[in-house]
């Protein structure tokens, strides 16, 4: 379960100041809701993706028996 700032609070903060777990959480949420997003929601999703890309690789490896292949942001 995500514990952090909600989207209404984060929209008042520049994306560069969002924490990585916030970016990852909302990217995942937007991805699942993509067919239902308005133009404004889709635009915010693109901005979140660009911010994640600008920060560089998140995972770094393909995983193993003792850790996941993608970061756990929950």
SULSUL-V737551 format. One record per helix or strand of 3 or more residues. SS is the DSSP state (2 for helix, 1 for strand). FROM is the first residue (numbers start at 1). LEN is the number of residues. If there is no record, write none. Layout:
# SULSUL-V737551
<<SS:FROM:LEN> <SS:FROM:LEN>>
This chain:
# SULSUL-V737551
<<2:7:4> <2:15:3> <2:20:17> <2:39:16>>
